[in-house]
């Protein structure tokens, strides 16, 4: 199932949207040199602390899946 850029950038707080958004946050941090504020700007103007939280949630989800 595809996820739109609008869903990732928007305020959709459904479980599906948040799960994908958190994974994007983690991948952007791992695969680019972008700062947390820069990632936040890409994802709809989110605060760097929101990005930190999303990254931690995505990491926990990955670890639980192993």
PDBQT receptor file of N, H, CA, C and O in Angstrom, charges set to zero:
ATOM      1  N   UNK A   1       0.844  -1.180   0.000  1.00  0.00    +0.000 N 
ATOM      2  CA  UNK A   1       0.000   0.000   0.000  1.00  0.00    +0.000 C 
ATOM      3  C   UNK A   1       0.884   1.236   0.000  1.00  0.00    +0.000 C 
ATOM      4  O   UNK A   1       1.760   1.381   0.853  1.00  0.00    +0.000 OA
ATOM      5  N   UNK A   2       0.657   2.120  -0.951  1.00  0.00    +0.000 N 
ATOM      6  H   UNK A   2      -0.054   2.002  -1.645  1.00  0.00    +0.000 HD
ATOM      7  CA  UNK A   2       1.455   3.319  -1.077  1.00  0.00    +0.000 C 
ATOM      8  C   UNK A   2       1.141   4.346  -0.014  1.00  0.00    +0.000 C 
ATOM      9  O   UNK A   2       0.036   4.404   0.524  1.00  0.00    +0.000 OA
ATOM     10  N   UNK A   3       2.136   5.148   0.270  1.00  0.00    +0.000 N 
ATOM     11  H   UNK A   3       3.035   5.101  -0.167  1.00  0.00    +0.000 HD
ATOM     12  CA  UNK A   3       1.977   6.235   1.230  1.00  0.00    +0.000 C 
ATOM     13  C   UNK A   3       2.332   7.520   0.495  1.00  0.00    +0.000 C 
ATOM     14  O   UNK A   3       3.398   7.615  -0.113  1.00  0.00    +0.000 OA
ATOM     15  N   UNK A   4       1.459   8.491   0.547  1.00  0.00    +0.000 N 
ATOM     16  H   UNK A   4       0.593   8.414   1.042  1.00  0.00    +0.000 HD
ATOM     17  CA  UNK A   4       1.698   9.734  -0.173  1.00  0.00    +0.000 C 
ATOM     18  C   UNK A   4       2.608  10.667   0.624  1.00  0.00    +0.000 C 
ATOM     19  O   UNK A   4       2.710  10.574   1.847  1.00  0.00    +0.000 OA
ATOM     20  N   UNK A   5       3.249  11.548  -0.090  1.00  0.00    +0.000 N 
ATOM     21  H   UNK A   5       3.165  11.623  -1.083  1.00  0.00    +0.000 HD
ATOM     22  CA  UNK A   5       4.079  12.567   0.546  1.00  0.00    +0.000 C 
ATOM     23  C   UNK A   5       3.208  13.443   1.439  1.00  0.00    +0.000 C 
ATOM     24  O   UNK A   5       3.626  13.847   2.524  1.00  0.00    +0.000 OA
ATOM     25  N   UNK A   6       1.996  13.733   0.975  1.00  0.00    +0.000 N 
ATOM     26  H   UNK A   6       1.656  13.404   0.093  1.00  0.00    +0.000 HD
ATOM     27  CA  UNK A   6       1.075  14.548   1.786  1.00  0.00    +0.000 C 
ATOM     28  C   UNK A   6       0.777  13.871   3.119  1.00  0.00    +0.000 C 
ATOM     29  O   UNK A   6       0.671  14.543   4.145  1.00  0.00    +0.000 OA
ATOM     30  N   UNK A   7       0.641  12.542   3.111  1.00  0.00    +0.000 N 
ATOM     31  H   UNK A   7       0.728  11.996   2.278  1.00  0.00    +0.000 HD
ATOM     32  CA  UNK A   7       0.375  11.825   4.360  1.00  0.00    +0.000 C 
ATOM     33  C   UNK A   7       1.580  11.937   5.297  1.00  0.00    +0.000 C 
ATOM     34  O   UNK A   7       1.418  12.141   6.500  1.00  0.00    +0.000 OA
ATOM     35  N   UNK A   8       2.776  11.804   4.747  1.00  0.00    +0.000 N 
ATOM     36  H   UNK A   8       2.907  11.638   3.770  1.00  0.00    +0.000 HD
ATOM     37  CA  UNK A   8       3.985  11.883   5.576  1.00  0.00    +0.000 C 
ATOM     38  C   UNK A   8       4.191  13.280   6.138  1.00  0.00    +0.000 C 
ATOM     39  O   UNK A   8       4.649  13.434   7.270  1.00  0.00    +0.000 OA
ATOM     40  N   UNK A   9       3.858  14.288   5.361  1.00  0.00    +0.000 N 
ATOM     41  H   UNK A   9       3.486  14.163   4.441  1.00  0.00    +0.000 HD
ATOM     42  CA  UNK A   9       4.067  15.673   5.788  1.00  0.00    +0.000 C 
ATOM     43  C   UNK A   9       2.916  16.220   6.615  1.00  0.00    +0.000 C 
ATOM     44  O   UNK A   9       3.090  17.170   7.378  1.00  0.00    +0.000 OA
ATOM     45  N   UNK A  10       1.754  15.628   6.464  1.00  0.00    +0.000 N 
ATOM     46  H   UNK A  10       1.613  14.856   5.844  1.00  0.00    +0.000 HD
ATOM     47  CA  UNK A  10       0.550  16.170   7.079  1.00  0.00    +0.000 C 
ATOM     48  C   UNK A  10       0.377  15.807   8.542  1.00  0.00    +0.000 C 
ATOM     49  O   UNK A  10       1.279  15.266   9.181  1.00  0.00    +0.000 OA
ATOM     50  N   UNK A  11      -0.788  16.115   9.047  1.00  0.00    +0.000 N 
ATOM     51  H   UNK A  11      -1.520  16.554   8.527  1.00  0.00    +0.000 HD
ATOM     52  CA  UNK A  11      -1.097  15.900  10.449  1.00  0.00    +0.000 C 
ATOM     53  C   UNK A  11      -1.850  14.620  10.742  1.00  0.00    +0.000 C 
ATOM     54  O   UNK A  11      -2.363  14.439  11.846  1.00  0.00    +0.000 OA
ATOM     55  N   UNK A  12      -1.922  13.726   9.762  1.00  0.00    +0.000 N 
ATOM     56  H   UNK A  12      -1.505  13.873   8.865  1.00  0.00    +0.000 HD
ATOM     57  CA  UNK A  12      -2.626  12.452   9.948  1.00  0.00    +0.000 C 
ATOM     58  C   UNK A  12      -1.972  11.675  11.080  1.00  0.00    +0.000 C 
ATOM     59  O   UNK A  12      -0.781  11.370  11.026  1.00  0.00    +0.000 OA
ATOM     60  N   UNK A  13      -2.767  11.349  12.120  1.00  0.00    +0.000 N 
ATOM     61  H   UNK A  13      -3.735  11.596  12.163  1.00  0.00    +0.000 HD
ATOM     62  CA  UNK A  13      -2.213  10.661  13.284  1.00  0.00    +0.000 C 
ATOM     63  C   UNK A  13      -2.678   9.216  13.385  1.00  0.00    +0.000 C 
ATOM     64  O   UNK A  13      -2.611   8.608  14.454  1.00  0.00    +0.000 OA
ATOM     65  N   UNK A  14      -3.151   8.669  12.271  1.00  0.00    +0.000 N 
ATOM     66  H   UNK A  14      -3.205   9.162  11.403  1.00  0.00    +0.000 HD
ATOM     67  CA  UNK A  14      -3.533   7.259  12.289  1.00  0.00    +0.000 C 
ATOM     68  C   UNK A  14      -2.282   6.416  12.518  1.00  0.00    +0.000 C 
ATOM     69  O   UNK A  14      -1.165   6.854  12.240  1.00  0.00    +0.000 OA
ATOM     70  N   UNK A  15      -2.481   5.214  13.022  1.00  0.00    +0.000 N 
ATOM     71  H   UNK A  15      -3.388   4.858  13.248  1.00  0.00    +0.000 HD
ATOM     72  CA  UNK A  15      -1.355   4.324  13.284  1.00  0.00    +0.000 C 
ATOM     73  C   UNK A  15      -0.530   4.096  12.019  1.00  0.00    +0.000 C 
ATOM     74  O   UNK A  15       0.700   4.106  12.064  1.00  0.00    +0.000 OA
ATOM     75  N   UNK A  16      -1.202   3.893  10.909  1.00  0.00    +0.000 N 
ATOM     76  H   UNK A  16      -2.202   3.885  10.873  1.00  0.00    +0.000 HD
ATOM     77  CA  UNK A  16      -0.529   3.639   9.633  1.00  0.00    +0.000 C 
ATOM     78  C   UNK A  16       0.368   4.817   9.241  1.00  0.00    +0.000 C 
ATOM     79  O   UNK A  16       1.531   4.633   8.885  1.00  0.00    +0.000 OA
ATOM     80  N   UNK A  17      -0.184   6.014   9.311  1.00  0.00    +0.000 N 
ATOM     81  H   UNK A  17      -1.129   6.164   9.600  1.00  0.00    +0.000 HD
ATOM     82  CA  UNK A  17       0.586   7.202   8.927  1.00  0.00    +0.000 C 
ATOM     83  C   UNK A  17       1.776   7.406   9.855  1.00  0.00    +0.000 C 
ATOM     84  O   UNK A  17       2.881   7.682   9.388  1.00  0.00    +0.000 OA
ATOM     85  N   UNK A  18       1.570   7.275  11.140  1.00  0.00    +0.000 N 
ATOM     86  H   UNK A  18       0.672   7.051  11.519  1.00  0.00    +0.000 HD
ATOM     87  CA  UNK A  18       2.657   7.487  12.108  1.00  0.00    +0.000 C 
ATOM     88  C   UNK A  18       3.755   6.452  11.940  1.00  0.00    +0.000 C 
ATOM     89  O   UNK A  18       4.936   6.792  12.012  1.00  0.00    +0.000 OA
ATOM     90  N   UNK A  19       3.393   5.207  11.720  1.00  0.00    +0.000 N 
ATOM     91  H   UNK A  19       2.433   4.931  11.662  1.00  0.00    +0.000 HD
ATOM     92  CA  UNK A  19       4.380   4.144  11.544  1.00  0.00    +0.000 C 
ATOM     93  C   UNK A  19       5.283   4.445  10.346  1.00  0.00    +0.000 C 
ATOM     94  O   UNK A  19       6.506   4.337  10.433  1.00  0.00    +0.000 OA
ATOM     95  N   UNK A  20       4.660   4.823   9.227  1.00  0.00    +0.000 N 
ATOM     96  H   UNK A  20       3.667   4.910   9.156  1.00  0.00    +0.000 HD
ATOM     97  CA  UNK A  20       5.435   5.149   8.031  1.00  0.00    +0.000 C 
ATOM     98  C   UNK A  20       6.272   6.410   8.238  1.00  0.00    +0.000 C 
ATOM     99  O   UNK A  20       7.428   6.471   7.820  1.00  0.00    +0.000 OA
ATOM    100  N   UNK A  21       5.685   7.403   8.878  1.00  0.00    +0.000 N 
ATOM    101  H   UNK A  21       4.745   7.353   9.217  1.00  0.00    +0.000 HD
ATOM    102  CA  UNK A  21       6.403   8.661   9.118  1.00  0.00    +0.000 C 
ATOM    103  C   UNK A  21       7.637   8.415   9.999  1.00  0.00    +0.000 C 
ATOM    104  O   UNK A  21       8.708   8.961   9.734  1.00  0.00    +0.000 OA
ATOM    105  N   UNK A  22       7.486   7.600  11.036  1.00  0.00    +0.000 N 
ATOM    106  H   UNK A  22       6.616   7.157  11.251  1.00  0.00    +0.000 HD
ATOM    107  CA  UNK A  22       8.608   7.302  11.923  1.00  0.00    +0.000 C 
ATOM    108  C   UNK A  22       9.713   6.562  11.179  1.00  0.00    +0.000 C 
ATOM    109  O   UNK A  22      10.895   6.837  11.387  1.00  0.00    +0.000 OA
ATOM    110  N   UNK A  23       9.339   5.636  10.322  1.00  0.00    +0.000 N 
ATOM    111  H   UNK A  23       8.379   5.413  10.152  1.00  0.00    +0.000 HD
ATOM    112  CA  UNK A  23      10.329   4.905   9.538  1.00  0.00    +0.000 C 
ATOM    113  C   UNK A  23      11.074   5.861   8.603  1.00  0.00    +0.000 C 
ATOM    114  O   UNK A  23      12.288   5.745   8.436  1.00  0.00    +0.000 OA
ATOM    115  N   UNK A  24      10.357   6.797   7.998  1.00  0.00    +0.000 N 
ATOM    116  H   UNK A  24       9.371   6.891   8.133  1.00  0.00    +0.000 HD
ATOM    117  CA  UNK A  24      11.009   7.789   7.131  1.00  0.00    +0.000 C 
ATOM    118  C   UNK A  24      11.978   8.643   7.946  1.00  0.00    +0.000 C 
ATOM    119  O   UNK A  24      13.081   8.935   7.485  1.00  0.00    +0.000 OA
ATOM    120  N   UNK A  25      11.581   9.043   9.143  1.00  0.00    +0.000 N 
ATOM    121  H   UNK A  25      10.685   8.806   9.518  1.00  0.00    +0.000 HD
ATOM    122  CA  UNK A  25      12.472   9.823  10.005  1.00  0.00    +0.000 C 
ATOM    123  C   UNK A  25      13.771   9.064  10.258  1.00  0.00    +0.000 C 
ATOM    124  O   UNK A  25      14.859   9.625  10.123  1.00  0.00    +0.000 OA
ATOM    125  N   UNK A  26      13.657   7.797  10.622  1.00  0.00    +0.000 N 
ATOM    126  H   UNK A  26      12.773   7.342  10.732  1.00  0.00    +0.000 HD
ATOM    127  CA  UNK A  26      14.828   6.982  10.917  1.00  0.00    +0.000 C 
ATOM    128  C   UNK A  26      15.706   6.811   9.684  1.00  0.00    +0.000 C 
ATOM    129  O   UNK A  26      16.927   6.951   9.765  1.00  0.00    +0.000 OA
ATOM    130  N   UNK A  27      15.101   6.512   8.562  1.00  0.00    +0.000 N 
ATOM    131  H   UNK A  27      14.110   6.398   8.496  1.00  0.00    +0.000 HD
ATOM    132  CA  UNK A  27      15.882   6.306   7.342  1.00  0.00    +0.000 C 
ATOM    133  C   UNK A  27      16.581   7.586   6.890  1.00  0.00    +0.000 C 
ATOM    134  O   UNK A  27      17.722   7.542   6.430  1.00  0.00    +0.000 OA
ATOM    135  N   UNK A  28      15.899   8.727   7.021  1.00  0.00    +0.000 N 
ATOM    136  H   UNK A  28      14.972   8.763   7.395  1.00  0.00    +0.000 HD
ATOM    137  CA  UNK A  28      16.545   9.994   6.676  1.00  0.00    +0.000 C 
ATOM    138  C   UNK A  28      17.746  10.247   7.578  1.00  0.00    +0.000 C 
ATOM    139  O   UNK A  28      18.777  10.738   7.117  1.00  0.00    +0.000 OA
ATOM    140  N   UNK A  29      17.620   9.915   8.850  1.00  0.00    +0.000 N 
ATOM    141  H   UNK A  29      16.783   9.516   9.224  1.00  0.00    +0.000 HD
ATOM    142  CA  UNK A  29      18.738  10.116   9.782  1.00  0.00    +0.000 C 
ATOM    143  C   UNK A  29      19.885   9.164   9.466  1.00  0.00    +0.000 C 
ATOM    144  O   UNK A  29      21.048   9.564   9.511  1.00  0.00    +0.000 OA
ATOM    145  N   UNK A  30      19.575   7.919   9.148  1.00  0.00    +0.000 N 
ATOM    146  H   UNK A  30      18.630   7.594   9.112  1.00  0.00    +0.000 HD
ATOM    147  CA  UNK A  30      20.599   6.913   8.874  1.00  0.00    +0.000 C 
ATOM    148  C   UNK A  30      21.271   7.108   7.509  1.00  0.00    +0.000 C 
ATOM    149  O   UNK A  30      22.469   6.866   7.362  1.00  0.00    +0.000 OA
ATOM    150  N   UNK A  31      20.505   7.539   6.529  1.00  0.00    +0.000 N 
ATOM    151  H   UNK A  31      19.532   7.735   6.648  1.00  0.00    +0.000 HD
ATOM    152  CA  UNK A  31      20.979   7.519   5.147  1.00  0.00    +0.000 C 
ATOM    153  C   UNK A  31      21.374   8.886   4.582  1.00  0.00    +0.000 C 
ATOM    154  O   UNK A  31      21.813   8.982   3.436  1.00  0.00    +0.000 OA
ATOM    155  N   UNK A  32      21.220   9.930   5.379  1.00  0.00    +0.000 N 
ATOM    156  H   UNK A  32      20.864   9.852   6.310  1.00  0.00    +0.000 HD
ATOM    157  CA  UNK A  32      21.609  11.267   4.932  1.00  0.00    +0.000 C 
ATOM    158  C   UNK A  32      22.390  11.961   6.049  1.00  0.00    +0.000 C 
ATOM    159  O   UNK A  32      22.508  11.448   7.161  1.00  0.00    +0.000 OA
ATOM    160  N   UNK A  33      22.908  13.117   5.728  1.00  0.00    +0.000 N 
ATOM    161  H   UNK A  33      22.812  13.534   4.824  1.00  0.00    +0.000 HD
ATOM    162  CA  UNK A  33      23.595  13.943   6.729  1.00  0.00    +0.000 C 
ATOM    163  C   UNK A  33      22.688  15.047   7.254  1.00  0.00    +0.000 C 
ATOM    164  O   UNK A  33      23.166  16.017   7.843  1.00  0.00    +0.000 OA
ATOM    165  N   UNK A  34      21.390  14.909   7.046  1.00  0.00    +0.000 N 
ATOM    166  H   UNK A  34      21.001  14.122   6.568  1.00  0.00    +0.000 HD
ATOM    167  CA  UNK A  34      20.448  15.944   7.483  1.00  0.00    +0.000 C 
ATOM    168  C   UNK A  34      20.382  16.014   9.003  1.00  0.00    +0.000 C 
ATOM    169  O   UNK A  34      20.452  14.995   9.691  1.00  0.00    +0.000 OA
ATOM    170  N   UNK A  35      20.245  17.228   9.511  1.00  0.00    +0.000 N 
ATOM    171  H   UNK A  35      20.188  18.055   8.952  1.00  0.00    +0.000 HD
ATOM    172  CA  UNK A  35      20.062  17.431  10.949  1.00  0.00    +0.000 C 
ATOM    173  C   UNK A  35      18.617  17.113  11.314  1.00  0.00    +0.000 C 
ATOM    174  O   UNK A  35      17.759  16.994  10.440  1.00  0.00    +0.000 OA
ATOM    175  N   UNK A  36      18.359  16.977  12.597  1.00  0.00    +0.000 N 
ATOM    176  H   UNK A  36      19.057  17.074  13.307  1.00  0.00    +0.000 HD
ATOM    177  CA  UNK A  36      16.984  16.728  13.050  1.00  0.00    +0.000 C 
ATOM    178  C   UNK A  36      16.052  17.874  12.655  1.00  0.00    +0.000 C 
ATOM    179  O   UNK A  36      14.942  17.614  12.191  1.00  0.00    +0.000 OA
ATOM    180  N   UNK A  37      16.470  19.150  12.825  1.00  0.00    +0.000 N 
ATOM    181  H   UNK A  37      17.372  19.361  13.203  1.00  0.00    +0.000 HD
ATOM    182  CA  UNK A  37      15.590  20.234  12.371  1.00  0.00    +0.000 C 
ATOM    183  C   UNK A  37      15.318  20.187  10.857  1.00  0.00    +0.000 C 
ATOM    184  O   UNK A  37      14.212  20.497  10.416  1.00  0.00    +0.000 OA
ATOM    185  N   UNK A  38      16.327  19.799  10.066  1.00  0.00    +0.000 N 
ATOM    186  H   UNK A  38      17.226  19.547  10.424  1.00  0.00    +0.000 HD
ATOM    187  CA  UNK A  38      16.135  19.714   8.614  1.00  0.00    +0.000 C 
ATOM    188  C   UNK A  38      15.142  18.608   8.263  1.00  0.00    +0.000 C 
ATOM    189  O   UNK A  38      14.309  18.778   7.373  1.00  0.00    +0.000 OA
ATOM    190  N   UNK A  39      15.230  17.485   8.958  1.00  0.00    +0.000 N 
ATOM    191  H   UNK A  39      15.907  17.347   9.682  1.00  0.00    +0.000 HD
ATOM    192  CA  UNK A  39      14.268  16.399   8.734  1.00  0.00    +0.000 C 
ATOM    193  C   UNK A  39      12.871  16.881   9.112  1.00  0.00    +0.000 C 
ATOM    194  O   UNK A  39      11.899  16.606   8.408  1.00  0.00    +0.000 OA
ATOM    195  N   UNK A  40      12.780  17.594  10.216  1.00  0.00    +0.000 N 
ATOM    196  H   UNK A  40      13.569  17.818  10.787  1.00  0.00    +0.000 HD
ATOM    197  CA  UNK A  40      11.496  18.141  10.646  1.00  0.00    +0.000 C 
ATOM    198  C   UNK A  40      10.891  19.077   9.617  1.00  0.00    +0.000 C 
ATOM    199  O   UNK A  40       9.683  19.046   9.380  1.00  0.00    +0.000 OA
ATOM    200  N   UNK A  41      11.717  19.905   9.008  1.00  0.00    +0.000 N 
ATOM    201  H   UNK A  41      12.698  19.931   9.200  1.00  0.00    +0.000 HD
ATOM    202  CA  UNK A  41      11.215  20.813   7.971  1.00  0.00    +0.000 C 
ATOM    203  C   UNK A  41      10.698  20.026   6.777  1.00  0.00    +0.000 C 
ATOM    204  O   UNK A  41       9.660  20.370   6.213  1.00  0.00    +0.000 OA
ATOM    205  N   UNK A  42      11.411  18.971   6.386  1.00  0.00    +0.000 N 
ATOM    206  H   UNK A  42      12.254  18.692   6.845  1.00  0.00    +0.000 HD
ATOM    207  CA  UNK A  42      10.959  18.142   5.258  1.00  0.00    +0.000 C 
ATOM    208  C   UNK A  42       9.622  17.467   5.546  1.00  0.00    +0.000 C 
ATOM    209  O   UNK A  42       8.808  17.256   4.646  1.00  0.00    +0.000 OA
ATOM    210  N   UNK A  43       9.413  17.137   6.805  1.00  0.00    +0.000 N 
ATOM    211  H   UNK A  43      10.073  17.308   7.536  1.00  0.00    +0.000 HD
ATOM    212  CA  UNK A  43       8.205  16.404   7.182  1.00  0.00    +0.000 C 
ATOM    213  C   UNK A  43       7.144  17.322   7.785  1.00  0.00    +0.000 C 
ATOM    214  O   UNK A  43       6.537  17.003   8.807  1.00  0.00    +0.000 OA
ATOM    215  N   UNK A  44       6.937  18.442   7.149  1.00  0.00    +0.000 N 
ATOM    216  H   UNK A  44       7.430  18.701   6.318  1.00  0.00    +0.000 HD
ATOM    217  CA  UNK A  44       5.823  19.304   7.505  1.00  0.00    +0.000 C 
ATOM    218  C   UNK A  44       6.077  20.302   8.598  1.00  0.00    +0.000 C 
ATOM    219  O   UNK A  44       5.126  20.805   9.197  1.00  0.00    +0.000 OA
ATOM    220  N   UNK A  45       7.337  20.612   8.886  1.00  0.00    +0.000 N 
ATOM    221  H   UNK A  45       8.109  20.204   8.399  1.00  0.00    +0.000 HD
ATOM    222  CA  UNK A  45       7.631  21.622   9.901  1.00  0.00    +0.000 C 
ATOM    223  C   UNK A  45       7.585  21.093  11.319  1.00  0.00    +0.000 C 
ATOM    224  O   UNK A  45       7.258  21.830  12.249  1.00  0.00    +0.000 OA
ATOM    225  N   UNK A  46       7.908  19.831  11.491  1.00  0.00    +0.000 N 
ATOM    226  H   UNK A  46       8.175  19.233  10.736  1.00  0.00    +0.000 HD
ATOM    227  CA  UNK A  46       7.905  19.245  12.833  1.00  0.00    +0.000 C 
ATOM    228  C   UNK A  46       9.155  19.672  13.608  1.00  0.00    +0.000 C 
ATOM    229  O   UNK A  46      10.203  19.944  13.022  1.00  0.00    +0.000 OA
ATOM    230  N   UNK A  47       9.023  19.722  14.916  1.00  0.00    +0.000 N 
ATOM    231  H   UNK A  47       8.172  19.501  15.392  1.00  0.00    +0.000 HD
ATOM    232  CA  UNK A  47      10.097  20.096  15.823  1.00  0.00    +0.000 C 
ATOM    233  C   UNK A  47      11.143  18.974  15.895  1.00  0.00    +0.000 C 
ATOM    234  O   UNK A  47      10.819  17.805  15.689  1.00  0.00    +0.000 OA
ATOM    235  N   UNK A  48      12.390  19.336  16.188  1.00  0.00    +0.000 N 
ATOM    236  H   UNK A  48      12.653  20.286  16.355  1.00  0.00    +0.000 HD
ATOM    237  CA  UNK A  48      13.444  18.314  16.254  1.00  0.00    +0.000 C 
ATOM    238  C   UNK A  48      13.168  17.270  17.338  1.00  0.00    +0.000 C 
ATOM    239  O   UNK A  48      13.580  16.118  17.201  1.00  0.00    +0.000 OA
ATOM    240  N   UNK A  49      12.478  17.658  18.411  1.00  0.00    +0.000 N 
ATOM    241  H   UNK A  49      12.143  18.594  18.523  1.00  0.00    +0.000 HD
ATOM    242  CA  UNK A  49      12.178  16.672  19.452  1.00  0.00    +0.000 C 
ATOM    243  C   UNK A  49      11.151  15.650  18.964  1.00  0.00    +0.000 C 
ATOM    244  O   UNK A  49      11.179  14.492  19.383  1.00  0.00    +0.000 OA
ATOM    245  N   UNK A  50      10.258  16.069  18.090  1.00  0.00    +0.000 N 
ATOM    246  H   UNK A  50      10.236  17.009  17.750  1.00  0.00    +0.000 HD
ATOM    247  CA  UNK A  50       9.301  15.143  17.482  1.00  0.00    +0.000 C 
ATOM    248  C   UNK A  50      10.050  14.143  16.615  1.00  0.00    +0.000 C 
ATOM    249  O   UNK A  50       9.717  12.958  16.594  1.00  0.00    +0.000 OA
ATOM    250  N   UNK A  51      11.059  14.623  15.901  1.00  0.00    +0.000 N 
ATOM    251  H   UNK A  51      11.329  15.585  15.919  1.00  0.00    +0.000 HD
ATOM    252  CA  UNK A  51      11.864  13.744  15.054  1.00  0.00    +0.000 C 
ATOM    253  C   UNK A  51      12.634  12.752  15.926  1.00  0.00    +0.000 C 
ATOM    254  O   UNK A  51      12.695  11.566  15.602  1.00  0.00    +0.000 OA
ATOM    255  N   UNK A  52      13.215  13.219  17.017  1.00  0.00    +0.000 N 
ATOM    256  H   UNK A  52      13.165  14.183  17.280  1.00  0.00    +0.000 HD
ATOM    257  CA  UNK A  52      13.934  12.325  17.936  1.00  0.00    +0.000 C 
ATOM    258  C   UNK A  52      13.008  11.223  18.445  1.00  0.00    +0.000 C 
ATOM    259  O   UNK A  52      13.386  10.052  18.472  1.00  0.00    +0.000 OA
ATOM    260  N   UNK A  53      11.815  11.595  18.841  1.00  0.00    +0.000 N 
ATOM    261  H   UNK A  53      11.508  12.547  18.819  1.00  0.00    +0.000 HD
ATOM    262  CA  UNK A  53      10.836  10.633  19.348  1.00  0.00    +0.000 C 
ATOM    263  C   UNK A  53      10.467   9.626  18.261  1.00  0.00    +0.000 C 
ATOM    264  O   UNK A  53      10.411   8.423  18.518  1.00  0.00    +0.000 OA
ATOM    265  N   UNK A  54      10.218  10.110  17.062  1.00  0.00    +0.000 N 
ATOM    266  H   UNK A  54      10.263  11.087  16.852  1.00  0.00    +0.000 HD
ATOM    267  CA  UNK A  54       9.854   9.217  15.963  1.00  0.00    +0.000 C 
ATOM    268  C   UNK A  54      10.959   8.237  15.631  1.00  0.00    +0.000 C 
ATOM    269  O   UNK A  54      10.693   7.072  15.335  1.00  0.00    +0.000 OA
ATOM    270  N   UNK A  55      12.201   8.702  15.679  1.00  0.00    +0.000 N 
ATOM    271  H   UNK A  55      12.417   9.648  15.919  1.00  0.00    +0.000 HD
ATOM    272  CA  UNK A  55      13.349   7.832  15.416  1.00  0.00    +0.000 C 
ATOM    273  C   UNK A  55      13.425   6.738  16.474  1.00  0.00    +0.000 C 
ATOM    274  O   UNK A  55      13.624   5.568  16.144  1.00  0.00    +0.000 OA
ATOM    275  N   UNK A  56      13.269   7.102  17.718  1.00  0.00    +0.000 N 
ATOM    276  H   UNK A  56      13.107   8.051  17.986  1.00  0.00    +0.000 HD
ATOM    277  CA  UNK A  56      13.309   6.109  18.795  1.00  0.00    +0.000 C 
ATOM    278  C   UNK A  56      12.184   5.086  18.656  1.00  0.00    +0.000 C 
ATOM    279  O   UNK A  56      12.395   3.897  18.891  1.00  0.00    +0.000 OA
ATOM    280  N   UNK A  57      11.003   5.537  18.279  1.00  0.00    +0.000 N 
ATOM    281  H   UNK A  57      10.832   6.503  18.088  1.00  0.00    +0.000 HD
ATOM    282  CA  UNK A  57       9.881   4.614  18.088  1.00  0.00    +0.000 C 
ATOM    283  C   UNK A  57      10.155   3.650  16.938  1.00  0.00    +0.000 C 
ATOM    284  O   UNK A  57       9.855   2.460  17.039  1.00  0.00    +0.000 OA
ATOM    285  N   UNK A  58      10.724   4.160  15.843  1.00  0.00    +0.000 N 
ATOM    286  H   UNK A  58      10.968   5.127  15.761  1.00  0.00    +0.000 HD
ATOM    287  CA  UNK A  58      11.039   3.304  14.696  1.00  0.00    +0.000 C 
ATOM    288  C   UNK A  58      12.109   2.281  15.066  1.00  0.00    +0.000 C 
ATOM    289  O   UNK A  58      12.031   1.124  14.654  1.00  0.00    +0.000 OA
ATOM    290  N   UNK A  59      13.113   2.704  15.847  1.00  0.00    +0.000 N 
ATOM    291  H   UNK A  59      13.177   3.644  16.183  1.00  0.00    +0.000 HD
ATOM    292  CA  UNK A  59      14.142   1.767  16.285  1.00  0.00    +0.000 C 
ATOM    293  C   UNK A  59      13.542   0.677  17.158  1.00  0.00    +0.000 C 
ATOM    294  O   UNK A  59      13.872  -0.498  17.000  1.00  0.00    +0.000 OA
ATOM    295  N   UNK A  60      12.668   1.056  18.075  1.00  0.00    +0.000 N 
ATOM    296  H   UNK A  60      12.400   2.011  18.204  1.00  0.00    +0.000 HD
ATOM    297  CA  UNK A  60      12.018   0.074  18.951  1.00  0.00    +0.000 C 
ATOM    298  C   UNK A  60      11.190  -0.911  18.142  1.00  0.00    +0.000 C 
ATOM    299  O   UNK A  60      11.176  -2.108  18.430  1.00  0.00    +0.000 OA
ATOM    300  N   UNK A  61      10.501  -0.402  17.128  1.00  0.00    +0.000 N 
ATOM    301  H   UNK A  61      10.512   0.570  16.894  1.00  0.00    +0.000 HD
ATOM    302  CA  UNK A  61       9.679  -1.261  16.270  1.00  0.00    +0.000 C 
ATOM    303  C   UNK A  61      10.569  -2.273  15.532  1.00  0.00    +0.000 C 
ATOM    304  O   UNK A  61      10.227  -3.451  15.428  1.00  0.00    +0.000 OA
ATOM    305  N   UNK A  62      11.705  -1.802  15.028  1.00  0.00    +0.000 N 
ATOM    306  H   UNK A  62      11.983  -0.845  15.112  1.00  0.00    +0.000 HD
ATOM    307  CA  UNK A  62      12.649  -2.699  14.332  1.00  0.00    +0.000 C 
ATOM    308  C   UNK A  62      13.158  -3.782  15.279  1.00  0.00    +0.000 C 
ATOM    309  O   UNK A  62      13.188  -4.960  14.925  1.00  0.00    +0.000 OA
ATOM    310  N   UNK A  63      13.559  -3.374  16.484  1.00  0.00    +0.000 N 
ATOM    311  H   UNK A  63      13.534  -2.416  16.771  1.00  0.00    +0.000 HD
ATOM    312  CA  UNK A  63      14.091  -4.337  17.443  1.00  0.00    +0.000 C 
ATOM    313  C   UNK A  63      13.042  -5.366  17.850  1.00  0.00    +0.000 C 
ATOM    314  O   UNK A  63      13.360  -6.542  18.026  1.00  0.00    +0.000 OA
ATOM    315  N   UNK A  64      11.813  -4.936  17.998  1.00  0.00    +0.000 N 
ATOM    316  H   UNK A  64      11.554  -3.980  17.856  1.00  0.00    +0.000 HD
ATOM    317  CA  UNK A  64      10.735  -5.852  18.368  1.00  0.00    +0.000 C 
ATOM    318  C   UNK A  64      10.443  -6.854  17.263  1.00  0.00    +0.000 C 
ATOM    319  O   UNK A  64       9.994  -7.969  17.528  1.00  0.00    +0.000 OA
ATOM    320  N   UNK A  65      10.700  -6.454  16.024  1.00  0.00    +0.000 N 
ATOM    321  H   UNK A  65      11.066  -5.549  15.808  1.00  0.00    +0.000 HD
ATOM    322  CA  UNK A  65      10.423  -7.334  14.878  1.00  0.00    +0.000 C 
ATOM    323  C   UNK A  65      11.504  -8.404  14.692  1.00  0.00    +0.000 C 
ATOM    324  O   UNK A  65      11.297  -9.374  13.964  1.00  0.00    +0.000 OA
ATOM    325  N   UNK A  66      12.643  -8.229  15.342  1.00  0.00    +0.000 N 
ATOM    326  H   UNK A  66      12.811  -7.441  15.934  1.00  0.00    +0.000 HD
ATOM    327  CA  UNK A  66      13.742  -9.186  15.172  1.00  0.00    +0.000 C 
ATOM    328  C   UNK A  66      13.583 -10.393  16.039  1.00  0.00    +0.000 C 
ATOM    329  O   UNK A  66      14.426 -11.290  16.010  1.00  0.00    +0.000 OA
TER     330      UNK A  66
